[in-house]
Amino acid sequence: MFSFSLTCVVNKGVGNALSLEIKTSPKVRAFVGEQVLLKCSFKSSSPITESLLVDWTYRPLSGGHMEPIFHYQSVPHPTTAGKFKDRISWVGNVANGDASIAIQSPELSDNGTFICSVKNPPDVYHNIPQTLLLVTERGKVEQGHAENPNFLFASLACCLALRFGSLVVAFFPLEKFLWCSLGEKVF
């Protein structure tokens, strides 16, 4: 009888702990020097308390270990060291299920994966959504397109379409596509 009661308590605890859901954008594009918002929203079955924790981590595109860049518990605690020192600001509102941050003056070297983690005891287990940040210089062609023969063909086709007023659709590998029509800018 004792073991049966213990099993019920454990199962009830696990069921309650799995009711935290986090959502982020899978990919965010930014320009060098222009503030970028990394959105993170969450839903918890437990009331929000001062025990709620938000942690943001970062891993560069080149790989390596995850680097903590932001911590929130009742008040924001941006990192005090590393590449994001003095460049992360809290724009979230935990009462509304928002754990978003902003990066000031993003750099090309900021490209990488960002993870938002939220714990609201007893809700501490959740999905782990990742956001890929791609920082480019304004007005530059995305890296890799200039060497891509499909891109060069599509660029020529779009120029002709703009000249003669017809519509062209060119499909790229990896589900990328480009639409051109009279009077539209290609980039």
N, C-alpha and C positions, 0 to 999 in steps of 0.2 A: 504494500500500500504506500509506503514512503517513497519508493522509487517511481511509482505512477504519478504522485503529486509533483515530484521534482521534474519529471519529464514534461508535464503540462506547463509548469512555470517557465522552463527553458523554451519550449515551443512558442509560448505566448510572447516572451521577450524578443525572440528572433523575428517573429511576425511584425511586431511594432517597429523594430529597428530598420526595416527595409522600406520605409515609406517616404524616403527623401528622393526627389527627382531634380536633376540639374540640367539646364539647357544653355548651350552657347552656340555661336555661329561657327560652322566648321572651317570657314576661310574668311579672313578679313584682309582687305587691301588698304595700303596706306602710302602716303608720299613722304619722302624725306623732309623733316622739319615741321610737318603739319600734324598736330595732335590727332591721335587715333583712339577710338573707344573700343574696348574689349568687353562685350556684353556677357553677362552671366545672370540667369534667373533661376530661382529654385522654388520648389513647393515642398513643404514639410507638413506632416500630419500633427506634429507637436507644436504647441504655442512657442513663439519666438521669445527667448530669454537672454539674459546677459551671458549665458554659457555658449551661445551661438558662435562658431568660429568660421572664418573664411580664409582660405589660403590660396594664393596664386603662385604657380611655379612656371619655370621657363627652361626649355632645352633648345640650343641653337640647331639650325638645319644640319650642321656638320656632325651632330650627335653629341655624345658626352652625357654627363650627369644632369639631373634636374636641379635647377637653382631656385631657391625660394626668393620671390621678389616682393611679396606683399602678404601681410597678415592683418586680420581684423578680429577683434574681440571687444565689443562695446565701443571701441574707438579704433580708427585706422592706424596701422603701423607699417608704413612703407619701408622698404629695405634701406639700410644705412650703409651698405657696401655693394660693390659690384657695378656692372654696367648700367643698371637702372636706378642707381642712387640719385635722389632728387628729381626723378623723371616720372614717377608713378603717383597718380592721385586717385583718391576714392571718389567715385561718382554714384555709388550704390545707395540703397535704402533698404535695409534688411526687413523693416516692417512691411514693405511692399514686395518682398521676395527678390530684391535686386542686389547682386553682389558684383556689379560692374566696376571696372577701373579704366583710367585713361593713361596713355603713355604720351608724355610731352616730347617733342622733337625726336621722333623716331629716326633711326639710322639704318642704313643697309645691313649693318651687322646685327640688327635686332630680329631679322628674319628667323623664324623658328616656331616651335610648338608651345602654346600656353595652356595650362590646365587650371581650371577653377574648381576648388574643393570646398564643400560646405558641410559642417557638422552642427546639428542642432539636437543635442542629447534629449531623449534617447535615440533620435534619428541620426545615426552616424555612418550607415552604409548607403552608398549611392552609386549610380553610374559615373563614369569618368569621361565626360566629353572633352574633346581637344579642339583648340582653335589654332589654325595655321595662319601666322601673320606673314604677309608678303609686302615688304617695303620696297618701293621703287622711286626713282627720280621722276618728277613730273615732266611729261613730254618725251620720255624715253620709251622705246619699244620694249615690251617684256622680254627678258633675257631668253635666248633660244629661238625666238621667232625669226630673226633676220637670217639665220642659217637654214631655216626650214623651207624646203622647196614648195610645200603646200602653201605656206604663208606668202612666199613671193608670188606664186601664181594667183592667189586670192587678192593680193594687193593690186596686181596688174588688172585682174578682172573688175575690181571695184573702181579703179581709175577709169576703165572703159565704161562701166555702168554709169558713173557720174557724168562722163562726157556725153553719153548717148541717151541717158535718162531711163535705162531699164533696171530691173532689180536682179541682183545676183546673190546667191547664198553659197558660201564655200564652207565645207565642213573640215575640221582639223582633227587630228588624233586626240584622244583623251576627251572627247565630247566638247571640244572648244569649237565655236563657230563664230562667223563674222557676217553681219548683214550690212549691205550698202544700198543706198538709194539716192536719188537726186537730191542734192542739197544737204546730206548728212555728213558729219565728220566720221571717219573710220575709227579714229582713236581719240 
